[in-house]
Every structure is written in structure tokens, then in C-alpha cells.
């Protein structure tokens, strides 16, 4: 359980970087299979799914709190391809980043 928390803390500190399972495992001196299994038992999702979720959460925050372009937000959140970022965002949130920003900004007081 304690290792699961260490893994989560490491990911939380580095999720905007180009993270790979093997790099996380090396940093924590554990086997990638053990890392994946342990993290999933604690968090309920795979480490890579968690990283994607964290990145999209950060993107949602930036869409609503900044005037950064969607491409700049994609880069800031670890995506080097804006189209791929928009596809991942839509898959998780259910709408494109542009629509998300328009929908939630117009509802703000």
C-alpha cells in the first residue's frame, strides 16, 4: 500500500513530463510489472490512464483560467501534437477543448 502511494506521489510530481512506465519504475527502483500492478490495486486504474487523467484535469483548469491557445495548453500538459491532445480530451471529457471552454466560460458569473 505504501509503495502505491509513493508511485502516485511520483506521478503527481512528474505527470507533465514525458513519462514512461519503465522510467517511473527505474526512478523508484522497482519492476515495471510490480509498479503497474501495485498502482492499479491502490488507484483502481493503470498508471498511464492516471497520467492521462491528470493531464486532462490540468488542461481543463487552464482552459477556464487562462487565455492560452489550445495548442499552448496541449504543449503545457505534455502533448506535442494538438490534434492528438484534442482527441484524448474529447474521449475523456466528451467534448472538444474549444467547446469545453466556450460552454463553461459563458456559464460563469
N, CA, C and O atoms as a GROMACS GRO file, in nm:
protein
  436
    1UNK      N    1   0.084  -0.121   0.000
    1UNK     CA    2   0.000   0.000   0.000
    1UNK      C    3   0.087   0.125   0.000
    1UNK      O    4   0.061   0.220  -0.074
    2UNK      N    5   0.190   0.125   0.082
    2UNK     CA    6   0.280   0.238   0.092
    2UNK      C    7   0.349   0.265  -0.042
    2UNK      O    8   0.365   0.381  -0.082
    3UNK      N    9   0.389   0.159  -0.113
    3UNK     CA   10   0.453   0.177  -0.243
    3UNK      C   11   0.355   0.236  -0.342
    3UNK      O   12   0.394   0.318  -0.426
    4UNK      N   13   0.228   0.198  -0.334
    4UNK     CA   14   0.127   0.256  -0.422
    4UNK      C   15   0.118   0.407  -0.404
    4UNK      O   16   0.102   0.481  -0.501
    5UNK      N   17   0.128   0.452  -0.282
    5UNK     CA   18   0.124   0.596  -0.254
    5UNK      C   19   0.251   0.664  -0.305
    5UNK      O   20   0.245   0.775  -0.358
    6UNK      N   21   0.366   0.598  -0.289
    6UNK     CA   22   0.491   0.655  -0.343
    6UNK      C   23   0.484   0.670  -0.494
    6UNK      O   24   0.529   0.770  -0.549
    7UNK      N   25   0.426   0.570  -0.561
    7UNK     CA   26   0.412   0.575  -0.706
    7UNK      C   27   0.322   0.692  -0.744
    7UNK      O   28   0.355   0.769  -0.835
    8UNK      N   29   0.209   0.706  -0.676
    8UNK     CA   30   0.116   0.816  -0.705
    8UNK      C   31   0.183   0.951  -0.683
    8UNK      O   32   0.168   1.042  -0.765
    9UNK      N   33   0.256   0.965  -0.574
    9UNK     CA   34   0.325   1.091  -0.545
    9UNK      C   35   0.427   1.123  -0.653
    9UNK      O   36   0.441   1.239  -0.693
   10UNK      N   37   0.499   1.022  -0.700
   10UNK     CA   38   0.597   1.043  -0.806
   10UNK      C   39   0.527   1.090  -0.934
   10UNK      O   40   0.570   1.186  -0.998
   11UNK      N   41   0.419   1.021  -0.971
   11UNK     CA   42   0.344   1.058  -1.092
   11UNK      C   43   0.288   1.200  -1.077
   11UNK      O   44   0.296   1.280  -1.170
   12UNK      N   45   0.231   1.230  -0.961
   12UNK     CA   46   0.175   1.364  -0.939
   12UNK      C   47   0.280   1.473  -0.956
   12UNK      O   48   0.249   1.582  -1.002
   13UNK      N   49   0.404   1.443  -0.919
   13UNK     CA   50   0.511   1.542  -0.929
   13UNK      C   51   0.566   1.554  -1.071
   13UNK      O   52   0.626   1.656  -1.106
   14UNK      N   53   0.546   1.450  -1.154
   14UNK     CA   54   0.611   1.446  -1.285
   14UNK      C   55   0.515   1.425  -1.404
   14UNK      O   56   0.562   1.403  -1.515
   15UNK      N   57   0.383   1.431  -1.382
   15UNK     CA   58   0.290   1.392  -1.487
   15UNK      C   59   0.295   1.478  -1.613
   15UNK      O   60   0.250   1.435  -1.719
   16UNK      N   61   0.349   1.599  -1.604
   16UNK     CA   62   0.357   1.684  -1.722
   16UNK      C   63   0.482   1.653  -1.806
   16UNK      O   64   0.497   1.705  -1.917
   17UNK      N   65   0.569   1.568  -1.754
   17UNK     CA   66   0.688   1.527  -1.828
   17UNK      C   67   0.652   1.410  -1.920
   17UNK      O   68   0.542   1.354  -1.912
   18UNK      N   69   0.746   1.374  -2.005
   18UNK     CA   70   0.726   1.261  -2.096
   18UNK      C   71   0.751   1.132  -2.018
   18UNK      O   72   0.859   1.075  -2.025
   19UNK      N   73   0.650   1.088  -1.944
   19UNK     CA   74   0.665   0.973  -1.854
   19UNK      C   75   0.638   0.841  -1.924
   19UNK      O   76   0.541   0.827  -1.999
   20UNK      N   77   0.724   0.747  -1.898
   20UNK     CA   78   0.704   0.610  -1.943
   20UNK      C   79   0.707   0.520  -1.819
   20UNK      O   80   0.773   0.552  -1.720
   21UNK      N   81   0.637   0.410  -1.826
   21UNK     CA   82   0.630   0.317  -1.714
   21UNK      C   83   0.771   0.275  -1.669
   21UNK      O   84   0.800   0.271  -1.549
   22UNK      N   85   0.857   0.244  -1.765
   22UNK     CA   86   0.992   0.199  -1.731
   22UNK      C   87   1.071   0.309  -1.659
   22UNK      O   88   1.150   0.278  -1.569
   23UNK      N   89   1.051   0.434  -1.696
   23UNK     CA   90   1.122   0.545  -1.630
   23UNK      C   91   1.074   0.563  -1.486
   23UNK      O   92   1.154   0.589  -1.396
   24UNK      N   93   0.944   0.549  -1.465
   24UNK     CA   94   0.888   0.559  -1.329
   24UNK      C   95   0.945   0.445  -1.244
   24UNK      O   96   0.988   0.466  -1.131
   25UNK      N   97   0.944   0.324  -1.300
   25UNK     CA   98   0.995   0.207  -1.229
   25UNK      C   99   1.143   0.226  -1.194
   25UNK      O  100   1.185   0.196  -1.082
   26UNK      N  101   1.222   0.275  -1.289
   26UNK     CA  102   1.365   0.299  -1.263
   26UNK      C  103   1.383   0.401  -1.151
   26UNK      O  104   1.465   0.381  -1.061
   27UNK      N  105   1.306   0.510  -1.155
   27UNK     CA  106   1.319   0.616  -1.055
   27UNK      C  107   1.287   0.564  -0.915
   27UNK      O  108   1.347   0.608  -0.816
   28UNK      N  109   1.193   0.469  -0.907
   28UNK     CA  110   1.153   0.415  -0.776
   28UNK      C  111   1.222   0.282  -0.743
   28UNK      O  112   1.196   0.222  -0.639
   29UNK      N  113   1.310   0.237  -0.834
   29UNK     CA  114   1.386   0.113  -0.814
   29UNK      C  115   1.296  -0.008  -0.795
   29UNK      O  116   1.317  -0.091  -0.706
   30UNK      N  117   1.195  -0.017  -0.882
   30UNK     CA  118   1.106  -0.134  -0.878
   30UNK      C  119   1.082  -0.185  -1.020
   30UNK      O  120   1.112  -0.117  -1.118
   31UNK      N  121   1.028  -0.303  -1.029
   31UNK     CA  122   0.996  -0.367  -1.156
   31UNK      C  123   0.872  -0.301  -1.218
   31UNK      O  124   0.776  -0.273  -1.146
   32UNK      N  125   0.873  -0.274  -1.351
   32UNK     CA  126   0.756  -0.210  -1.415
   32UNK      C  127   0.625  -0.287  -1.394
   32UNK      O  128   0.519  -0.226  -1.376
   33UNK      N  129   0.632  -0.422  -1.398
   33UNK     CA  130   0.511  -0.502  -1.376
   33UNK      C  131   0.459  -0.481  -1.234
   33UNK      O  132   0.339  -0.463  -1.214
   34UNK      N  133   0.549  -0.485  -1.138
   34UNK     CA  134   0.511  -0.463  -0.998
   34UNK      C  135   0.452  -0.323  -0.980
   34UNK      O  136   0.351  -0.305  -0.912
   35UNK      N  137   0.515  -0.224  -1.043
   35UNK     CA  138   0.466  -0.086  -1.036
   35UNK      C  139   0.321  -0.078  -1.086
   35UNK      O  140   0.234  -0.024  -1.019
   36UNK      N  141   0.299  -0.133  -1.204
   36UNK     CA  142   0.167  -0.128  -1.266
   36UNK      C  143   0.062  -0.198  -1.180
   36UNK      O  144  -0.046  -0.145  -1.156
   37UNK      N  145   0.095  -0.318  -1.134
   37UNK     CA  146   0.003  -0.398  -1.052
   37UNK      C  147  -0.028  -0.328  -0.920
   37UNK      O  148  -0.144  -0.320  -0.878
   38UNK      N  149   0.076  -0.277  -0.854
   38UNK     CA  150   0.060  -0.211  -0.724
   38UNK      C  151  -0.023  -0.083  -0.737
   38UNK      O  152  -0.114  -0.058  -0.658
   39UNK      N  153   0.010  -0.004  -0.838
   39UNK     CA  154  -0.063   0.122  -0.857
   39UNK      C  155  -0.210   0.095  -0.886
   39UNK      O  156  -0.298   0.160  -0.830
   40UNK      N  157  -0.237  -0.001  -0.973
   40UNK     CA  158  -0.375  -0.032  -1.008
   40UNK      C  159  -0.454  -0.081  -0.888
   40UNK      O  160  -0.573  -0.052  -0.875
   41UNK      N  161  -0.390  -0.156  -0.799
   41UNK     CA  162  -0.460  -0.205  -0.681
   41UNK      C  163  -0.495  -0.091  -0.585
   41UNK      O  164  -0.593  -0.100  -0.511
   42UNK      N  165  -0.416   0.015  -0.586
   42UNK     CA  166  -0.442   0.131  -0.498
   42UNK      C  167  -0.535   0.232  -0.564
   42UNK      O  168  -0.631   0.280  -0.503
   43UNK      N  169  -0.507   0.264  -0.690
   43UNK     CA  170  -0.580   0.372  -0.757
   43UNK      C  171  -0.702   0.324  -0.837
   43UNK      O  172  -0.791   0.403  -0.866
   44UNK      N  173  -0.705   0.197  -0.872
   44UNK     CA  174  -0.817   0.145  -0.949
   44UNK      C  175  -0.803   0.161  -1.100
   44UNK      O  176  -0.886   0.112  -1.176
   45UNK      N  177  -0.698   0.230  -1.143
   45UNK     CA  178  -0.670   0.244  -1.287
   45UNK      C  179  -0.520   0.227  -1.309
   45UNK      O  180  -0.441   0.234  -1.214
   46UNK      N  181  -0.482   0.206  -1.434
   46UNK     CA  182  -0.340   0.188  -1.464
   46UNK      C  183  -0.264   0.319  -1.446
   46UNK      O  184  -0.324   0.426  -1.451
   47UNK      N  185  -0.133   0.311  -1.425
   47UNK     CA  186  -0.055   0.434  -1.411
   47UNK      C  187  -0.068   0.526  -1.534
   47UNK      O  188  -0.078   0.648  -1.519
   48UNK      N  189  -0.067   0.468  -1.654
   48UNK     CA  190  -0.074   0.552  -1.774
   48UNK      C  191  -0.212   0.618  -1.786
   48UNK      O  192  -0.222   0.734  -1.828
   49UNK      N  193  -0.318   0.546  -1.751
   49UNK     CA  194  -0.452   0.607  -1.753
   49UNK      C  195  -0.459   0.722  -1.651
   49UNK      O  196  -0.523   0.824  -1.676
   50UNK      N  197  -0.394   0.704  -1.538
   50UNK     CA  198  -0.392   0.808  -1.435
   50UNK      C  199  -0.317   0.932  -1.485
   50UNK      O  200  -0.361   1.045  -1.462
   51UNK      N  201  -0.204   0.910  -1.552
   51UNK     CA  202  -0.127   1.023  -1.608
   51UNK      C  203  -0.212   1.100  -1.707
   51UNK      O  204  -0.216   1.224  -1.704
   52UNK      N  205  -0.280   1.030  -1.795
   52UNK     CA  206  -0.366   1.096  -1.895
   52UNK      C  207  -0.476   1.176  -1.825
   52UNK      O  208  -0.503   1.290  -1.862
   53UNK      N  209  -0.538   1.117  -1.725
   53UNK     CA  210  -0.645   1.185  -1.650
   53UNK      C  211  -0.591   1.313  -1.584
   53UNK      O  212  -0.656   1.418  -1.588
   54UNK      N  213  -0.474   1.303  -1.522
   54UNK     CA  214  -0.413   1.421  -1.458
   54UNK      C  215  -0.386   1.531  -1.559
   54UNK      O  216  -0.411   1.649  -1.532
   55UNK      N  217  -0.335   1.493  -1.676
   55UNK     CA  218  -0.305   1.591  -1.781
   55UNK      C  219  -0.432   1.659  -1.830
   55UNK      O  220  -0.434   1.780  -1.850
   56UNK      N  221  -0.537   1.582  -1.847
   56UNK     CA  222  -0.663   1.639  -1.894
   56UNK      C  223  -0.725   1.727  -1.786
   56UNK      O  224  -0.783   1.831  -1.818
   57UNK      N  225  -0.714   1.688  -1.659
   57UNK     CA  226  -0.761   1.775  -1.549
   57UNK      C  227  -0.690   1.909  -1.554
   57UNK      O  228  -0.752   2.014  -1.538
   58UNK      N  229  -0.558   1.905  -1.574
   58UNK     CA  230  -0.479   2.029  -1.582
   58UNK      C  231  -0.523   2.112  -1.703
   58UNK      O  232  -0.534   2.234  -1.694
   59UNK      N  233  -0.547   2.045  -1.816
   59UNK     CA  234  -0.593   2.115  -1.937
   59UNK      C  235  -0.728   2.183  -1.912
   59UNK      O  236  -0.749   2.297  -1.953
   60UNK      N  237  -0.819   2.113  -1.844
   60UNK     CA  238  -0.949   2.173  -1.812
   60UNK      C  239  -0.931   2.299  -1.728
   60UNK      O  240  -0.997   2.400  -1.752
   61UNK      N  241  -0.844   2.292  -1.631
   61UNK     CA  242  -0.816   2.407  -1.545
   61UNK      C  243  -0.760   2.524  -1.628
   61UNK      O  244  -0.806   2.637  -1.614
   62UNK      N  245  -0.663   2.496  -1.714
   62UNK     CA  246  -0.603   2.601  -1.796
   62UNK      C  247  -0.703   2.661  -1.895
   62UNK      O  248  -0.700   2.781  -1.921
   63UNK      N  249  -0.792   2.578  -1.949
   63UNK     CA  250  -0.893   2.628  -2.043
   63UNK      C  251  -0.983   2.732  -1.978
   63UNK      O  252  -1.026   2.828  -2.042
   64UNK      N  253  -1.012   2.711  -1.849
   64UNK     CA  254  -1.106   2.801  -1.781
   64UNK      C  255  -1.038   2.917  -1.709
   64UNK      O  256  -1.103   3.017  -1.680
   65UNK      N  257  -0.910   2.906  -1.682
   65UNK     CA  258  -0.844   3.009  -1.601
   65UNK      C  259  -0.741   3.091  -1.677
   65UNK      O  260  -0.684   3.186  -1.622
   66UNK      N  261  -0.716   3.057  -1.804
   66UNK     CA  262  -0.619   3.133  -1.883
   66UNK      C  263  -0.678   3.162  -2.021
   66UNK      O  264  -0.783   3.110  -2.058
   67UNK      N  265  -0.609   3.247  -2.094
   67UNK     CA  266  -0.646   3.273  -2.234
   67UNK      C  267  -0.547   3.206  -2.328
   67UNK      O  268  -0.537   3.243  -2.446
   68UNK      N  269  -0.472   3.106  -2.276
   68UNK     CA  270  -0.376   3.032  -2.360
   68UNK      C  271  -0.450   2.965  -2.476
   68UNK      O  272  -0.566   2.925  -2.463
   69UNK      N  273  -0.380   2.953  -2.588
   69UNK     CA  274  -0.440   2.881  -2.701
   69UNK      C  275  -0.449   2.732  -2.667
   69UNK      O  276  -0.380   2.684  -2.576
   70UNK      N  277  -0.532   2.661  -2.739
   70UNK     CA  278  -0.547   2.518  -2.716
   70UNK      C  279  -0.415   2.447  -2.746
   70UNK      O  280  -0.378   2.353  -2.675
   71UNK      N  281  -0.343   2.491  -2.849
   71UNK     CA  282  -0.213   2.432  -2.880
   71UNK      C  283  -0.114   2.454  -2.765
   71UNK      O  284  -0.040   2.363  -2.729
   72UNK      N  285  -0.112   2.575  -2.709
   72UNK     CA  286  -0.022   2.605  -2.596
   72UNK      C  287  -0.059   2.519  -2.475
   72UNK      O  288   0.029   2.470  -2.404
   73UNK      N  289  -0.188   2.502  -2.452
   73UNK     CA  290  -0.233   2.418  -2.340
   73UNK      C  291  -0.192   2.273  -2.364
   73UNK      O  292  -0.146   2.205  -2.272
   74UNK      N  293  -0.207   2.226  -2.486
   74UNK     CA  294  -0.165   2.089  -2.520
   74UNK      C  295  -0.017   2.071  -2.486
   74UNK      O  296   0.021   1.972  -2.422
   75UNK      N  297   0.066   2.165  -2.528
   75UNK     CA  298   0.211   2.158  -2.500
   75UNK      C  299   0.238   2.162  -2.349
   75UNK      O  300   0.319   2.085  -2.297
   76UNK      N  301   0.170   2.252  -2.281
   76UNK     CA  302   0.187   2.268  -2.136
   76UNK      C  303   0.152   2.139  -2.062
   76UNK      O  304   0.211   2.109  -1.958
   77UNK      N  305   0.057   2.065  -2.116
   77UNK     CA  306   0.010   1.942  -2.050
   77UNK      C  307   0.079   1.816  -2.101
   77UNK      O  308   0.034   1.705  -2.074
   78UNK      N  309   0.187   1.834  -2.175
   78UNK     CA  310   0.268   1.719  -2.216
   78UNK      C  311   0.232   1.657  -2.349
   78UNK      O  312   0.280   1.548  -2.381
   79UNK      N  313   0.149   1.724  -2.428
   79UNK     CA  314   0.113   1.673  -2.560
   79UNK      C  315   0.184   1.755  -2.667
   79UNK      O  316   0.171   1.877  -2.671
   80UNK      N  317   0.258   1.687  -2.754
   80UNK     CA  318   0.334   1.757  -2.858
   80UNK      C  319   0.254   1.767  -2.988
   80UNK      O  320   0.298   1.829  -3.084
   81UNK      N  321   0.137   1.706  -2.990
   81UNK     CA  322   0.051   1.709  -3.108
   81UNK      C  323  -0.088   1.757  -3.064
   81UNK      O  324  -0.157   1.688  -2.989
   82UNK      N  325  -0.126   1.874  -3.112
   82UNK     CA  326  -0.252   1.935  -3.070
   82UNK      C  327  -0.373   1.850  -3.110
   82UNK      O  328  -0.470   1.839  -3.035
   83UNK      N  329  -0.367   1.790  -3.229
   83UNK     CA  330  -0.480   1.707  -3.274
   83UNK      C  331  -0.497   1.584  -3.184
   83UNK      O  332  -0.609   1.546  -3.150
   84UNK      N  333  -0.385   1.523  -3.147
   84UNK     CA  334  -0.391   1.408  -3.057
   84UNK      C  335  -0.445   1.451  -2.921
   84UNK      O  336  -0.530   1.383  -2.863
   85UNK      N  337  -0.397   1.563  -2.871
   85UNK     CA  338  -0.447   1.617  -2.744
   85UNK      C  339  -0.599   1.636  -2.751
   85UNK      O  340  -0.671   1.595  -2.660
   86UNK      N  341  -0.646   1.697  -2.859
   86UNK     CA  342  -0.791   1.723  -2.870
   86UNK      C  343  -0.870   1.593  -2.876
   86UNK      O  344  -0.980   1.586  -2.822
   87UNK      N  345  -0.815   1.492  -2.940
   87UNK     CA  346  -0.880   1.362  -2.948
   87UNK      C  347  -0.889   1.296  -2.809
   87UNK      O  348  -0.993   1.244  -2.771
   88UNK      N  349  -0.778   1.300  -2.733
   88UNK     CA  350  -0.776   1.243  -2.598
   88UNK      C  351  -0.873   1.320  -2.508
   88UNK      O  352  -0.950   1.261  -2.432
   89UNK      N  353  -0.868   1.453  -2.517
   89UNK     CA  354  -0.954   1.539  -2.435
   89UNK      C  355  -1.101   1.506  -2.461
   89UNK      O  356  -1.179   1.487  -2.368
   90UNK      N  357  -1.138   1.498  -2.590
   90UNK     CA  358  -1.278   1.469  -2.624
   90UNK      C  359  -1.319   1.330  -2.575
   90UNK      O  360  -1.432   1.311  -2.531
   91UNK      N  361  -1.228   1.234  -2.583
   91UNK     CA  362  -1.258   1.099  -2.537
   91UNK      C  363  -1.288   1.094  -2.387
   91UNK      O  364  -1.371   1.015  -2.343
   92UNK      N  365  -1.220   1.176  -2.310
   92UNK     CA  366  -1.238   1.175  -2.165
   92UNK      C  367  -1.349   1.270  -2.121
   92UNK      O  368  -1.432   1.233  -2.037
   93UNK      N  369  -1.351   1.390  -2.177
   93UNK     CA  370  -1.445   1.493  -2.131
   93UNK      C  371  -1.579   1.488  -2.206
   93UNK      O  372  -1.682   1.530  -2.153
   94UNK      N  373  -1.576   1.438  -2.329
   94UNK     CA  374  -1.700   1.427  -2.405
   94UNK      C  375  -1.725   1.544  -2.499
   94UNK      O  376  -1.828   1.548  -2.566
   95UNK      N  377  -1.631   1.638  -2.504
   95UNK     CA  378  -1.640   1.750  -2.598
   95UNK      C  379  -1.499   1.800  -2.626
   95UNK      O  380  -1.406   1.770  -2.551
   96UNK      N  381  -1.483   1.876  -2.733
   96UNK     CA  382  -1.352   1.929  -2.767
   96UNK      C  383  -1.309   2.034  -2.665
   96UNK      O  384  -1.393   2.090  -2.595
   97UNK      N  385  -1.179   2.063  -2.656
   97UNK     CA  386  -1.132   2.167  -2.564
   97UNK      C  387  -1.196   2.304  -2.592
   97UNK      O  388  -1.232   2.376  -2.499
   98UNK      N  389  -1.211   2.338  -2.720
   98UNK     CA  390  -1.272   2.467  -2.755
   98UNK      C  391  -1.417   2.475  -2.708
   98UNK      O  392  -1.460   2.577  -2.654
   99UNK      N  393  -1.491   2.369  -2.728
   99UNK     CA  394  -1.631   2.367  -2.685
   99UNK      C  395  -1.640   2.369  -2.532
   99UNK      O  396  -1.727   2.434  -2.475
  100UNK      N  397  -1.549   2.297  -2.467
  100UNK     CA  398  -1.545   2.296  -2.321
  100UNK      C  399  -1.526   2.438  -2.269
  100UNK      O  400  -1.598   2.483  -2.179
  101UNK      N  401  -1.429   2.508  -2.326
  101UNK     CA  402  -1.400   2.645  -2.282
  101UNK      C  403  -1.522   2.735  -2.305
  101UNK      O  404  -1.562   2.811  -2.216
  102UNK      N  405  -1.581   2.727  -2.424
  102UNK     CA  406  -1.699   2.811  -2.454
  102UNK      C  407  -1.816   2.779  -2.362
  102UNK      O  408  -1.882   2.870  -2.312
  103UNK      N  409  -1.842   2.651  -2.341
  103UNK     CA  410  -1.955   2.608  -2.258
  103UNK      C  411  -1.942   2.658  -2.116
  103UNK      O  412  -2.037   2.714  -2.061
  104UNK      N  413  -1.825   2.639  -2.055
  104UNK     CA  414  -1.808   2.673  -1.914
  104UNK      C  415  -1.779   2.819  -1.890
  104UNK      O  416  -1.812   2.872  -1.784
  105UNK      N  417  -1.717   2.887  -1.986
  105UNK     CA  418  -1.690   3.030  -1.966
  105UNK      C  419  -1.818   3.112  -1.976
  105UNK      O  420  -1.833   3.211  -1.904
  106UNK      N  421  -1.910   3.073  -2.064
  106UNK     CA  422  -2.033   3.152  -2.077
  106UNK      C  423  -2.126   3.130  -1.958
  106UNK      O  424  -2.212   3.214  -1.929
  107UNK      N  425  -2.109   3.016  -1.887
  107UNK     CA  426  -2.192   2.992  -1.768
  107UNK      C  427  -2.135   3.060  -1.644
  107UNK      O  428  -2.202   3.068  -1.541
  108UNK      N  429  -2.012   3.108  -1.653
  108UNK     CA  430  -1.950   3.173  -1.536
  108UNK      C  431  -2.017   3.307  -1.507
  108UNK      O  432  -2.061   3.376  -1.600
  109UNK      N  433  -2.024   3.344  -1.380
  109UNK     CA  434  -2.089   3.470  -1.344
  109UNK      C  435  -2.010   3.592  -1.394
  109UNK      O  436  -2.052   3.706  -1.371
   0.00000   0.00000   0.00000
